[in-house]
């Protein structure tokens, strides 16, 4: 009798990729995968532990599932499960705990195993090329959960991309725990640049998108590649703080001057490149001057978007032992940053009003279509003949509630197979 299983994913693009790969291994092993939310023998939760909020969301989901499907066995896998093994704390309702190695072994594979090629739940194919981190920033639990840096060999990455090309994907997203460390473990200089150059040569690939990349990993050769047509003009480069004192306390390996010069060089190659970032607000000891320096630096850079993360003490990290700032101050600073993010997004988006841009259609709702430009602007337009996965040209007309509304230009550029 075929075993039944459903999957739920918390967290980053690495987790999202890994869930798809785990599904493909499950199919290879004869599991029947059912949609999440229907009754199955097993429910597999691929979890996140980067903040206490991510863990709380997982616990809330587990309680809900135990109520709704009392006969189902719940598997907690991934970073939260790994964290509980290394730094135990109470949790109820779990039948099977699997750490980041065991979750692959559960389906008789490992992180490099090739399963049955299946369509991912998106129009852009995620490809994980790297795992682990050697940085050990003072606030970050990830190196303890993901281990040392390790990279996927070129031939395996290119083979995976070929599988997704054969499934019809024309945009790929390269992801990793520390993406820019790709190749460090096999001692090859500028390995990420060399990999990108190989991918650019694949004629079917229309867009190559990088997920988050650390500023100290952005090399001159990588900067030079931003001018390539296939490389998306949207880079997510974590800053974490715009104050040098806080950056030092965090154990970050750059200062604001270094960061500014990286952005300057990228903009020399691509004037209107979208730069998104992460900011941790309320790091222990952050005073008004530190925070105001961060605000000032954010405005100087002119980010397209800011992802704001309230400081979350993580067990086993240096910063977890430091005295926290008050929750009221933290919340106030978070609101200020989120408001600034909205303001900066509007400033950036307005540059493209009345311009024609290529959009990859991701959602279909009646006659409405929604998708992303290469610089990560979300565009809504009306056309009943366009399908999910198509690349189309759209003239951007107006901004409304964080989205851009446009009109389709009557030529479809690339159709998804």
N, C-alpha and C positions, 0 to 999 in steps of 0.2 A: 504494500500500500504506500502511495506517494505521501511524503511528509509535507505539511503545509507551513508556510512561514510568511510573515510580513515584516517590513523594515521601516524604521523611523530614524531620521538623522538630525542631530543637533550640531551647531557650530560651523566651522570654517569650510572653505572649498576643498581642503584636503579630506575632511570627513565626508563631504558630499561625493567626491571622487571614489573614496574607499568603499562607501556603501554600494555604489554601482558595480564596482569590481567584486565585492562580496556577493552581490546578487548573481553575477555571471558565474562565480565559482559554485554557488548553490544550485544553479540550473545544471551545471556540469555533473554535480553529485546527485541529481535526480529529485531535488526539492521542487515543490510547486509554490511559486511566489504569488501571493494574493495581495490586493491593494490594502494599504494600512487602513484600519478601521472596520475590517470584517473579521469574523472569527477564524482564527488559525491555531494550529497546535503550538507554534512558537511565535513570539513577538520579539524582534531583534532591534534593540535601541543602541545606535552608534552615538556615543555621548561625548560631551565637551566638558572640560574642567578649567577653562581659562579664567573664569570668574565664579564667584559663589552664586551669582544669579543663574548662570548656565546650569549649575548643579541643582539649584532649587527648581528650575523648570523641569528637569528630568524627574525629580522626586514627585512633582505634581502630576506629571504624565503617568508615572508608574502607579500612583494611587488610583487615578482614573481608570487605567487599564485593568487593574486588579478587580475593581468594582464591576466593570462592564464585561470582562471576559475572565471570570474566576478560574476556568479550567485551562486557560492558556498558560504556557510556561514563558516567563519573561526573562530575556537575556539582556543583561547590561554589559555592553562592550565598549572598548575604546578608552578615552582619556579619564573619564570619571571612574570607571572600573579600575584602571591602573592607579589612579590617585588613592582610591580606597584601600588597595593592597599595600601601597607604600606609606600612606598616612591615614590609618583607619579612622572612620567615624560612623555612627549608626545610620543604617538605611534598611527599610523593610520592603518586602514584596518582590525580591529578586530570586529567581530560581537558579540562574547560571551567571557567574561573573567571568568575563573574558577580558584580559588585558590586550594591549595593542599587538602582541604577538599571537596570543591564543585565539583572537577573533578570526585570524586567517586559518589557523590549524583546525578550527571547528568545521570548516568546509574543506579540509584536507588540502590546504594550499599554503602559500606564503605571499608576501607583498609583491613578489615579482611573477607570481603564477598567472598564466593566461587562461581565462575561463571562456565561456561562450560569449562572443561579441553581441552585445545588446544595446539598443537605443537608450541613451541617458534621458532623464526626465527634464530635458531642456534642449534649446536649439544650438547651444554652444557646447562643444565637447570638452569636458575637463580632463586634463592629463596630469597626473602627479609625477614629477620627475625627480623629486628630492624629499627626504624626510630628516627629522632630527635637527638639533641646534646646539652649537658649542658656546653660545654667547653668555648664558647664565646672567642675564640682566637681573637686578636686585629684586624685582617685583614678579618675575615670570616663572611659572611652574612648568612651562612646556618642555624645557630640556630634561627635566626629571621624568616626564611621562613619555616623551618621544625618543629619548636617547640621543646618541651622538649623530653627527651629520653623515648622511650616506646618500649616494646618488644612483639613479637608474642609468645603466649603460645606454649609449646612443642607439644601438641597434634595437633594444627593447622599446625605447621611446618612439622611434620611427616606425616600428612594427605596430604599436598601438595606434599611432596616428593614421597609419594606412587602413587599419580596421575601421576607424571612425569615418575616414574618407569614403570607404566602401559602403558605409551605412548612410551616406549622404551629407555628412557634416562639412561645412565650409569655413566655420570659425572654430578655432581651438583656443583653450585657455590653459596656459602652463601654470601649474601651482606646486607649492612645496611649503614645508614648515619654515625653511629659510631658503627661498627660491634662488637668491643670488649666490648661495654657497654651492650651487650645482658644480660638480667636478672637483671641489676642494679635496674630497677624500681620495680621488685617484690622481691628484697632483697635476691636473692639466690646467694650464693658464687660460683664462677666458673661455672656459668650457661652455658656459651659457651662450655666449656670442656664437661660438662654433655650432652649437646645436640649432640656434635660431637661423643661422645661415643655411643649414641643411633643410630646415622646415620651409624656409622661404622658397626653396627650389621645387617644392611639391606643387605642381601646377593647379591642382584642384583646391588647394587651400587659399581662401580669399582674405581671411583675417587671422592674425596671431595676437592674442592678448596675454599680457603678463598679469598674474595676480600680485599681491603685495611683495615688494622688494625693498630690502633695507638700504639706506643711503650709502653705507660704507661698502656695499657690494656692487655699486653702479660704477663700472669701469669705463675708461675712455672709449674702448671698442664697442661697449654696449650703448653708450650715448650716441655714437656714430650711427648705430643701426636704427635709431628712432626716425631717421629720414626715409627709411624704406617704406614703400607704399603699404605693404601687408602688415607692418607692425602698428597696432592700434595706438592712437595718440591719446591714451588715457593710462597714466601710471599712478599706482597707489604706493606712496613712499612714506612709511611711518615716521613721524617726528617725535611723538610722545610728550615732548615739552618744548616750548620756545624759550626756555630759560636755562642758561648754561650751568648754573649751580644745581638745578634739579636734574639735568641730563647727567652730570657727574655722579650724583647720588644714585641715580637709576642704573649706573654702570653702562650707559650708552657710549658707543665708541666714536663719537663725533661731537662737534659743537655746532652752534647755529651758523657760524661763518661757513663751515664746511658744507652744511646742508644747503645754504643759500647758493653757494657756488655750483653745486650739483644741479639745482633747478635752473640756474642761469644758463648753464651749458646745454641742458635739454631744450630750453626755449630758443637757443641759438640755432638748433637743428630743426625745431618744429615750433613756430611762434605761438600757436594757439593750443598747444598740448594741455590737456586737462590733468592737473595734479591733485590727487586726493590724498588724505592722510589720516592717521590715528593720533588722538590726543588722550593721554591719561590725565584726568582732572582729580585733584585732591591727593596727590602723592604725599606721604607723611612729611611734614615740615614745610609744605608749600605755603608761603605767605602771600600777602596782597601784591608785593613787588614781583615775586616770582610769577604769579598769575598774570599780572599786567604786562610783564615782559612777553609772556606767551601770546597774549592777545595782540600785542604790537607786532610780533614776528609773524603771526598768522596773516595779518593784514599786509605786511610787507611782501610776503610770498604771493598772496592772492590765490589761495587754494580754490579749486572747483568745489570741493566738498570736504567736510571734517566728520570723521566718525569719533564720537566722544564716548570714552569709557571711564566711569567713576572708579577710582582706585579700589581694588578688591584684594584684601590680604589673602595670600595663598600659602597653605602649610608647607613648611620646608624652605621657603624663600627668606632671604635676609630681611626684606621689607616687612614681612609679616610680624616681626618683633618690634617694629617701630610704632610710636604712638600715632593714632589716626587723628585727622582734623575733624571738626564737628560735622555731622551729617547736614546741618542747615547750610553751612558755608559750602559744602560740597555740592549740594543741590542747586544753590544759587549760581555757582560757577558753571555747573553743567548747563543750566538754562541759558546763560550768557553765551556759551560756546555754541549751543545748538541754534540760537538765534543768529549768531554770526555766520554759521554754516549756511543757513537759508539765504542770508543776504549775499554771501559770496557766490552761491550757486546761481542766484538770479542775475548777478553782474556777469558771470561767465556765460550763462545761457543766452542773454540778450545779444551777445556778439553774433549769434548765428541766426537771428530772426531775419527772414526774407532771403535766406540762403538755401540752396538745394543740397541735401545731404543723403548719404546712403544709409538705409535703415534695415537691420535684420529683424524680420517679424517674429515675435516671440509669443504673442497672445492674440487669439481670435475671439471676438464677442459680437455676434450678429454681423453687422457690416463694419464695425469698428476693428481696427488693427492697432497693435501696440508693439513697439520694438526699440532697439538701441542703435544709436550711431556708433561709429568707431571710438568717439571720445566720450561715450557713456551718457549721452543725453537720451532720456526716455521720451519717445515721440508717439503721439496718438494721431491716427488719420482714418479716413473712411474709404473703404474700397472692398466690395464683396467678392472680388475675383482673386485677391491675393491670399496665399496660404502661409501657414506657420512654416518658418524656415526659408522663406523667400527673401532675397535682397532686393530692395526697391529704392527708387529715388523719391524723396519727399521734400517739398518746399516748406520750411518751418515758418509758421505764421504768428503764433501768440503763445504766451506763457500763462498757465493756469494751474494752481495748486501743485507745484513741483513737477509738472509735466509740460511738454511742449506739444501744441496741436499744430498740425500741418495739413497740406494737400498733396496728394500723390501726383508725381509727374509721370505721365503715361508711358513709362518704359521699364519693364522688369529687367533687372540687370542679371541676376543669377537665380535660377530655380533650384531648390533643393530636390535631390533625386528621390 
